[in-house]
């Protein structure tokens, strides 16, 4: 069964996701990030600039299929393109189609009202399907 985690109260999602992807890349995990075209474009730019010492190889929907397939970090609009990856990171508002086929799904939730509202809807969907959800309150982690 898919392990589903909610990382909520992210004050700034993109730098947080960059750090999350760096950690996963160091563990040789293959990651798929789902979101809107605008969010994925912003994340791609952030992956190039967030660290002076780290390079996180990634692909975007505009790259060729060969480049996407070879990339350890794949940014996708379409969840069906994430099949076969170790971890999915959802930055979208909807439950990703086919999420049950991945080993681990991470929902990164912003601290704004819209982010919390859509996360609650996804939370209810997953629990109605019988998933035990893990939660990580990022506001608590930042204060310790």
C-alpha positions as CSV (number, residue, x, y, z in Angstrom):
1,X,0.0,0.0,0.0
2,X,1.2,3.5,-0.8
3,X,2.7,5.4,2.1
4,X,1.1,8.9,2.1
5,X,2.7,11.8,4.0
6,X,1.4,15.3,4.4
7,X,4.1,17.9,5.0
8,X,2.0,20.9,6.0
9,X,2.6,24.5,7.0
10,X,5.3,25.0,4.5
11,X,6.1,28.7,4.7
12,X,7.7,28.7,1.3
13,X,7.0,25.5,-0.6
14,X,9.6,25.7,-3.4
15,X,12.7,26.0,-1.3
16,X,11.3,23.2,0.9
17,X,10.7,21.0,-2.1
18,X,14.2,21.7,-3.4
19,X,15.7,20.5,-0.1
20,X,13.4,17.5,-0.1
21,X,14.5,16.6,-3.7
22,X,18.1,17.0,-2.8
23,X,17.8,14.6,0.1
24,X,16.0,12.1,-2.0
25,X,18.6,12.5,-4.8
26,X,21.4,11.8,-2.3
27,X,19.5,8.5,-1.5
28,X,19.4,7.6,-5.2
29,X,15.6,7.8,-5.3
30,X,13.7,8.6,-8.5
31,X,11.2,11.4,-7.9
32,X,8.2,12.7,-9.8
33,X,6.9,16.1,-8.9
34,X,3.3,16.9,-10.0
35,X,1.8,20.4,-10.2
36,X,0.5,23.0,-12.5
37,X,2.6,24.3,-15.4
38,X,3.3,27.6,-13.6
39,X,4.4,25.8,-10.4
40,X,6.6,23.3,-12.3
41,X,8.2,26.2,-14.2
42,X,9.0,28.0,-10.9
43,X,10.3,24.8,-9.3
44,X,12.6,24.1,-12.3
45,X,14.1,27.6,-12.0
46,X,14.4,27.2,-8.2
47,X,16.3,23.8,-8.7
48,X,18.9,25.7,-10.7
49,X,19.4,28.5,-8.2
50,X,18.6,27.2,-4.6
51,X,22.2,26.0,-3.9
52,X,25.6,27.1,-5.0
53,X,27.1,23.6,-4.4
54,X,24.4,21.2,-5.4
55,X,23.2,20.3,-8.9
56,X,19.8,18.5,-9.0
57,X,19.4,16.9,-12.5
58,X,15.7,17.2,-13.5
59,X,13.5,17.3,-16.5
60,X,10.4,19.3,-17.4
61,X,7.4,18.4,-19.6
62,X,9.1,20.4,-22.4
63,X,12.1,18.0,-22.5
64,X,12.2,15.0,-24.8
65,X,10.8,11.7,-23.5
66,X,14.4,10.3,-23.5
67,X,15.6,13.1,-21.2
68,X,12.6,12.7,-19.0
69,X,13.1,9.0,-18.7
70,X,16.8,9.4,-17.8
71,X,16.2,12.1,-15.2
72,X,16.2,11.2,-11.5
73,X,13.8,14.1,-10.8
74,X,11.0,14.5,-13.2
75,X,8.5,17.4,-13.2
76,X,5.2,16.4,-14.7
77,X,1.7,17.7,-15.4
78,X,0.4,14.2,-16.0
79,X,0.6,11.7,-13.2
80,X,0.7,8.8,-15.6
81,X,4.2,9.9,-16.5
82,X,5.4,9.2,-12.9
83,X,4.7,5.5,-13.0
84,X,7.8,3.6,-12.1
85,X,9.3,6.3,-9.9
86,X,10.0,5.8,-6.2
87,X,8.3,8.8,-4.8
88,X,5.7,11.3,-6.0
89,X,5.6,14.8,-4.6
90,X,2.2,16.5,-5.2
91,X,2.2,20.3,-5.5
92,X,-1.2,20.3,-7.1
93,X,-4.7,20.8,-5.7
94,X,-6.1,17.5,-6.8
95,X,-5.5,13.8,-5.8
96,X,-3.1,12.6,-8.5
97,X,-4.6,9.9,-10.7
98,X,-2.9,6.5,-10.2
99,X,-1.2,7.5,-6.9
100,X,-1.8,4.0,-5.6
101,X,0.8,2.7,-8.0
102,X,3.6,4.6,-6.3
103,X,5.4,3.5,-3.2
104,X,5.3,6.8,-1.5
105,X,3.4,10.1,-2.0
106,X,4.3,13.3,-0.3
107,X,1.7,16.1,-0.3
108,X,3.5,19.4,0.4
109,X,0.9,21.9,1.8
110,X,1.4,25.6,1.9
111,X,0.2,27.6,4.9
112,X,-2.3,29.7,3.0
113,X,-6.0,29.2,3.2
114,X,-6.3,27.8,-0.3
115,X,-3.5,25.3,0.3
116,X,-5.0,24.1,3.5
117,X,-8.6,23.8,2.1
118,X,-7.5,21.7,-0.9
119,X,-5.2,19.6,1.3
120,X,-8.2,18.8,3.6
121,X,-10.1,17.5,0.6
122,X,-7.2,15.3,-0.4
123,X,-6.8,14.1,3.2
124,X,-10.5,13.1,3.3
125,X,-10.2,11.3,0.0
126,X,-7.2,9.2,1.2
127,X,-8.7,8.3,4.5
128,X,-12.0,7.3,2.9
129,X,-9.9,4.9,0.8
130,X,-8.4,3.4,3.9
131,X,-4.9,4.9,3.9
132,X,-3.1,5.7,7.2
133,X,-1.6,9.1,6.7
134,X,1.5,10.5,8.2
135,X,1.8,14.1,9.0
136,X,4.8,16.4,9.4
137,X,4.1,19.9,10.8
138,X,6.9,22.0,9.2
139,X,6.1,24.9,11.5
140,X,7.1,22.8,14.5
141,X,10.3,21.6,12.8
142,X,11.3,25.3,12.0
143,X,10.8,26.3,15.7
144,X,13.0,23.6,17.2
